[in-house]
Amino acid sequence: MSRSWPDDALPFGVIISGFAINTLFYAGVLWVMFAVPFALRRRLRRRRGHCPACAYPTGQSPVCTECGAALDQNRARGGQEAAGIAGCPYQYG
């Protein structure tokens, strides 16, 4: 009672274009899943006036005193100049 399968019942070949599209799509999804949270974390740290690498408060220093990372001068003061609100009366520092 052995049953034989027809030759075209199971797909053994690879559709190259579909494989390439799926690979690019899922690679993009994985990149977004891992890159976006880190980028948002760095942006929040800069906005708060902290070092984007280690989250240590930087004050007016052009270099992080904790890890030594170089800081952007506009972002070292809380990012208000870079955010376009340089004339805000509620600036700190």
Secondary structure, DSSP 8 states (H G I E B T S, - for coil): ------TTSS--S--HHHHHHHHHHHHHHHHHHHHHHHHHHHHHHHHTTB-TTT--B-TT-SB-TTT--B--HHHHTTSTTTTT-TT-TT---
